[in-house]
Structures are given as structure tokens and as C-alpha cells.
Amino acid sequence: MSSLPDRTDVAGTPSNSTAKTALAALFDFVAQRMARGTTGAGSASSAELASARDSLGVPLPNWLYNPDGAIYQRTVAATADDTYAEDRWYVLTQTASVTPSQQSNPENGYRYASRLTQSQAAAQRMGYAQIIEGKDAIPLRGKTVTFGGRFKLSTSANLRLAILAWTGTEDSVTSDVVNDWTNATIATGAFFASSNLSLVATSSTALTAATAGDASVSGAVPVGTTNLIVFYWTEATAAQNVTLDAWGRRLIESSYLNEHIRRSHSTELDECRRFYERWTHTSANLFMVNFVAGGQAASHILGRVEKRTSPSITIHSQTLINCTLGVFANNAIAHGITITSSAAGLAYVTALDASISAEF
């Protein structure tokens, strides 16, 4: 393999010949290190390439969706333990519900942030978790990954982070991973549940009140992993009205908290809709003309994107004239709502609130 050319070879004002020779040597060196050389096989290992990316600060793919809490289709108020709030993130609490919300402009470079407010009179621990589906988690087996982001507490306290590996049936994850919130031993079978669960890594970071800071944790993904779970929470109990904010959350293939590739808002929305989609139409005017009662011509309302799996469909509220609604969820692609006329003539929907869920 070519050696890296000496800087003195091109110092000053070298001749064209000298400059070309030096540049060719440099090209050969770089190309071979990237395993693309034309004069011999390169020997850069995947670990070396990852190290080079880390050293150069190259932004990496983020395996988490909705890292800043920008997508908030549910818009829920008080949220109980093990319940989804902002898209892709679900709440875990020690004793009772907390209040999730979306924040704007937490700092330069970010448009949105996620917030949890401890709304109970009795102090308790609280946090957010996200499950990474098998299609994304399994390729990370044997790789070093880092979970982290920007966090802020309204009080000075420690924030805990953890990466967990699910080793049971792929995409059949037990989402409530906490066994005992009061157990100070952060391990499976103690703080965490033990069935089909492995602790990849955990960390504790001290945060100053109302001051944003980085927090992260790194570890090697076990060979038997079928899904990954990331989780962050208040290490001690939080008093009433304490807030926990987060943005720039990411899970990347790296040994430290490198930058991640940011997706556009529209792309992020479609990625989230693969797991959950909400229709809220106050003036839908979805109509059909049918002169025979019971007809269904052109009466299907379909989901906007293909879902992760066959979804469940819930109609939360509706305003109908001369029709009824039904649901169908044959598979990840064929799912939606049917409109059936109940009388001859014009039939239509004036308002509809419905959701399609393929979440874990």
C-alpha cells in the first residue's frame, strides 16, 4: 500500500511533475484505505471506517424517528404509564400519569422539543422510550451504537439513559421495560424486567436546572438482538411541575454522540405515519351519490402510507348524513374506512376523527 506522501514534497512551488506525483500518491493512499484502490486491495476494516467517520464528525443515519418531537398527531393531555404521546415515543411513569407537550425553538438549530411535565402532587420518576423495529435493529448486531441528545430539566438532577436489547420474538416487544422503579441496581431482573431483555448500556448525567446539556450512552448490540429499546428518565423522583425536555434525540452507529442526518419535516411525518396516522376532519365533506340504499360505490378512505403491519383502526367521532362507517384492515397496505349509504340519494360525512395504529 502507498504511504501517505510527505508534506515537504509539495511545499513551496513544486513543479507540475512533482505536484502530480504527490497528488497521485495521496489519491492511492486514500482510495486503498477506503477499499477502492486500483493498484491493490484496500485493507480498511469496517471498524477503521467507522473510526474515520467519527474522527471527521460525518453525520450518521439516525435510527430513531421524531427526534425533536416535531410530529404530534395524538395531541394528548395527561398520559398514563406505557402509553404513546408524541409520535413513536411512549411514556413510562412510576405511579401515575404525566403531561406531555410540544415546545418551540428550544435553542438555535432546533424548531421543536419534547416535554414531559410531572403533574402529580406526589413525586415520581418519569421518562420516554422508543422501540426500534427488527428491520432496523437486527442489522446493528455486533455494532457499537450511541443513544443521546440534548436534554433539560427544570431542576438540578440526574438524568438516566439506557439502551436495551429485546431478544424475544421480533416485533413482539414488551414495551413496559421497568420492573421496579425504586431499585437502585440498573440491571435486568432489578430495575429492569428480565424476560427476553438485555441491558446494552446505561449512563447517568447531572443536569443543571433550566440548562440544556448533552447526555449519551454507548454500547455493543448483542448478537441475539431482535429489537432495540432506548429509554431516558429522571433518576430520582421529580416533584410536581418538574419538566423534562429533549430534542436532537438519536441512536447512531458510533462510539460517541456524533451528529445525525436530519430528515425534512414531510419525510419525518411520513415515517411516523407508517406506525400511526390520525385523521381529524371537522369539515370533511366526503360524499358519494348512490340511489340505492346500502351501496358502497367509491366509498373507501385509505391510509396515506403503507403501515408497519396490519393496523388497528379506531373511529373516535363522526358526523354522518344518510350513511354509516365501517373499518377494514386486511394488511399493511389494504386498510381504511368504508362509507355505506343508508338511504337512497346523497350520502356524505361532514366530520371525522379516526386513527390507524401499527405501533408496538
VENGI-V6945 format. One record per residue. N is the residue number from 0. RES is the residue in one small letter. SS is DSSP state (H for helix, E for strand, - for the rest). NEAR is the number of other ideal C-beta (glycine too) atoms within 12 Angstrom. D_FIRST is the distance of its C-alpha to the first C-alpha in whole Angstrom. Layout:
N,RES,SS,NEAR,D_FIRST / N,RES,SS,NEAR,D_FIRST
//
This chain:
0,m,-,19,0 / 1,s,-,22,4 / 2,s,-,13,6 / 3,l,-,16,9 / 4,p,-,23,12 / 5,d,-,15,15 / 6,r,H,12,18 / 7,t,H,10,20 / 8,d,H,21,19 / 9,v,H,21,20 / 10,a,-,12,23 / 11,g,-,10,27 / 12,t,-,8,27 / 13,p,-,18,24 / 14,s,-,12,25 / 15,n,H,11,24 / 16,s,H,12,21 / 17,t,H,19,20 / 18,a,H,18,20 / 19,k,H,16,18 / 20,t,H,19,15 / 21,a,H,25,15 / 22,l,H,19,15 / 23,a,H,21,13 / 24,a,H,25,10 / 25,l,H,22,11 / 26,f,H,21,12 / 27,d,H,24,8 / 28,f,H,25,7 / 29,v,H,21,10 / 30,a,H,21,10 / 31,q,H,24,7 / 32,r,H,25,9 / 33,m,-,22,12 / 34,a,-,19,11 / 35,r,-,18,12 / 36,g,-,21,9 / 37,t,-,14,11 / 38,t,-,15,8 / 39,g,-,15,7 / 40,a,-,14,8 / 41,g,-,22,8 / 42,s,-,17,9 / 43,a,-,22,11 / 44,s,-,13,15 / 45,s,H,17,18 / 46,a,H,18,19 / 47,e,H,17,16 / 48,l,H,22,17 / 49,a,H,25,20 / 50,s,H,20,20 / 51,a,H,20,18 / 52,r,H,25,21 / 53,d,H,24,23 / 54,s,H,14,22 / 55,l,H,14,22 / 56,g,-,15,26 / 57,v,-,19,25 / 58,p,-,20,29 / 59,l,E,30,29 / 60,p,-,25,31 / 61,n,-,36,34 / 62,w,-,38,36 / 63,l,-,47,39 / 64,y,-,37,42 / 65,n,-,43,44 / 66,p,-,42,42 / 67,d,-,39,45 / 68,g,-,41,48 / 69,a,-,35,48 / 70,i,-,36,49 / 71,y,-,30,53 / 72,q,-,33,55 / 73,r,-,33,57 / 74,t,-,21,58 / 75,v,-,26,60 / 76,a,-,16,62 / 77,a,E,21,62 / 78,t,E,31,60 / 79,a,-,24,60 / 80,d,-,29,58 / 81,d,-,27,55 / 82,t,E,26,56 / 83,y,E,35,54 / 84,a,-,41,54 / 85,e,-,41,52 / 86,d,-,39,50 / 87,r,-,43,47 / 88,w,-,47,48 / 89,y,E,39,51 / 90,v,E,43,53 / 91,l,E,44,54 / 92,t,E,38,56 / 93,q,-,32,58 / 94,t,-,22,62 / 95,a,-,24,63 / 96,s,-,26,62 / 97,v,E,40,60 / 98,t,E,28,60 / 99,p,E,39,56 / 100,s,E,27,56 / 101,q,E,31,54 / 102,q,E,29,53 / 103,s,E,18,52 / 104,n,-,15,50 / 105,p,-,28,49 / 106,e,-,22,47 / 107,n,-,10,45 / 108,g,-,15,42 / 109,y,-,25,44 / 110,r,-,22,47 / 111,y,E,30,48 / 112,a,E,35,48 / 113,s,E,42,50 / 114,r,E,36,53 / 115,l,E,46,55 / 116,t,E,32,58 / 117,q,-,38,60 / 118,s,-,29,63 / 119,q,-,26,65 / 120,a,-,11,68 / 121,a,-,17,66 / 122,a,-,24,63 / 123,q,E,32,60 / 124,r,-,38,56 / 125,m,E,48,54 / 126,g,E,43,51 / 127,y,E,48,49 / 128,a,E,45,47 / 129,q,E,47,45 / 130,i,E,41,44 / 131,i,E,40,41 / 132,e,-,33,41 / 133,g,H,27,39 / 134,k,H,17,38 / 135,d,H,30,36 / 136,a,H,36,36 / 137,i,H,25,35 / 138,p,H,19,31 / 139,l,H,34,31 / 140,r,-,24,31 / 141,g,-,20,29 / 142,k,-,32,28 / 143,t,E,29,28 / 144,v,E,43,31 / 145,t,E,39,33 / 146,f,E,48,36 / 147,g,E,39,38 / 148,g,E,43,40 / 149,r,E,37,42 / 150,f,E,43,46 / 151,k,E,35,49 / 152,l,E,39,52 / 153,s,-,26,55 / 154,t,-,25,56 / 155,s,-,20,54 / 156,a,E,33,52 / 157,n,E,27,49 / 158,l,E,42,48 / 159,r,E,40,46 / 160,l,E,41,43 / 161,a,E,41,42 / 162,i,E,47,40 / 163,l,E,49,41 / 164,a,E,38,40 / 165,w,E,39,43 / 166,t,-,30,42 / 167,g,-,22,45 / 168,t,-,15,46 / 169,e,-,24,44 / 170,d,-,25,45 / 171,s,-,18,48 / 172,v,-,33,48 / 173,t,-,25,51 / 174,s,-,29,50 / 175,d,-,28,52 / 176,v,-,41,50 / 177,v,E,35,52 / 178,n,-,24,54 / 179,d,-,20,56 / 180,w,-,31,55 / 181,t,-,16,57 / 182,n,-,18,55 / 183,a,-,14,53 / 184,t,-,14,50 / 185,i,-,30,48 / 186,a,-,21,47 / 187,t,E,28,48 / 188,g,-,17,51 / 189,a,-,19,52 / 190,f,-,30,51 / 191,f,E,35,50 / 192,a,-,29,51 / 193,s,-,21,49 / 194,s,-,18,50 / 195,n,-,24,47 / 196,l,E,36,45 / 197,s,E,33,42 / 198,l,E,35,41 / 199,v,E,42,38 / 200,a,E,31,38 / 201,t,E,33,41 / 202,s,E,31,41 / 203,s,E,22,44 / 204,t,E,30,44 / 205,a,E,20,47 / 206,l,E,33,48 / 207,t,-,17,51 / 208,a,-,16,54 / 209,a,-,18,53 / 210,t,-,20,50 / 211,a,-,28,47 / 212,g,E,27,44 / 213,d,E,29,40 / 214,a,E,38,40 / 215,s,E,36,38 / 216,v,E,35,37 / 217,s,E,29,33 / 218,g,E,33,33 / 219,a,E,24,31 / 220,v,-,37,33 / 221,p,-,29,34 / 222,v,-,15,34 / 223,g,-,20,37 / 224,t,-,35,38 / 225,t,-,32,39 / 226,n,E,40,40 / 227,l,E,46,40 / 228,i,E,46,42 / 229,v,E,50,42 / 230,f,E,45,45 / 231,y,E,46,46 / 232,w,E,43,49 / 233,t,E,40,52 / 234,e,-,31,51 / 235,a,-,26,55 / 236,t,-,24,58 / 237,a,E,35,58 / 238,a,-,22,62 / 239,q,-,20,63 / 240,n,-,19,62 / 241,v,-,32,59 / 242,t,E,32,56 / 243,l,E,46,52 / 244,d,E,40,50 / 245,a,E,48,47 / 246,w,E,40,44 / 247,g,E,40,40 / 248,r,E,43,40 / 249,r,E,42,37 / 250,l,E,47,35 / 251,i,E,38,31 / 252,e,-,38,28 / 253,s,-,37,27 / 254,s,-,24,28 / 255,y,-,26,30 / 256,l,-,32,32 / 257,n,-,34,30 / 258,e,-,26,32 / 259,h,E,32,33 / 260,i,-,20,33 / 261,r,-,24,37 / 262,r,-,24,38 / 263,s,-,13,41 / 264,h,H,18,45 / 265,s,H,14,46 / 266,t,H,19,43 / 267,e,H,30,43 / 268,l,H,25,47 / 269,d,H,24,46 / 270,e,H,30,44 / 271,c,H,38,46 / 272,r,H,31,49 / 273,r,-,32,47 / 274,f,-,41,48 / 275,y,E,40,52 / 276,e,E,36,54 / 277,r,E,29,57 / 278,w,E,31,60 / 279,t,E,19,62 / 280,h,E,22,64 / 281,t,-,14,68 / 282,s,-,13,69 / 283,a,-,25,67 / 284,n,-,18,70 / 285,l,E,29,68 / 286,f,E,23,71 / 287,m,E,28,72 / 288,v,E,18,75 / 289,n,E,24,76 / 290,f,-,15,80 / 291,v,-,16,80 / 292,a,-,16,80 / 293,g,-,19,77 / 294,g,-,24,75 / 295,q,-,23,71 / 296,a,-,18,70 / 297,a,-,18,67 / 298,s,-,28,67 / 299,h,E,21,63 / 300,i,E,32,61 / 301,l,E,26,58 / 302,g,-,36,55 / 303,r,-,21,52 / 304,v,-,23,49 / 305,e,-,22,48 / 306,k,-,33,49 / 307,r,-,34,47 / 308,t,-,25,49 / 309,s,-,20,53 / 310,p,-,33,54 / 311,s,E,22,58 / 312,i,E,31,60 / 313,t,E,22,63 / 314,i,E,28,65 / 315,h,E,20,66 / 316,s,E,19,69 / 317,q,E,28,70 / 318,t,E,20,73 / 319,l,E,28,74 / 320,i,E,23,77 / 321,n,-,25,78 / 322,c,E,36,75 / 323,t,E,23,73 / 324,l,E,35,70 / 325,g,E,21,68 / 326,v,E,30,64 / 327,f,E,25,62 / 328,a,E,25,58 / 329,n,-,18,57 / 330,n,-,16,53 / 331,a,-,18,51 / 332,i,-,21,51 / 333,a,-,19,55 / 334,h,E,31,57 / 335,g,E,29,59 / 336,i,E,36,63 / 337,t,E,31,66 / 338,i,E,39,69 / 339,t,E,27,72 / 340,s,E,30,75 / 341,s,-,24,79 / 342,a,-,19,81 / 343,a,-,15,82 / 344,g,E,18,80 / 345,l,E,21,78 / 346,a,E,33,75 / 347,y,E,30,73 / 348,v,E,34,71 / 349,t,E,21,72 / 350,a,E,22,69 / 351,l,E,31,67 / 352,d,E,22,64 / 353,a,E,35,62 / 354,s,E,33,59 / 355,i,E,39,56 / 356,s,E,32,54 / 357,a,-,30,51 / 358,e,-,33,50 / 359,f,-,32,50
//
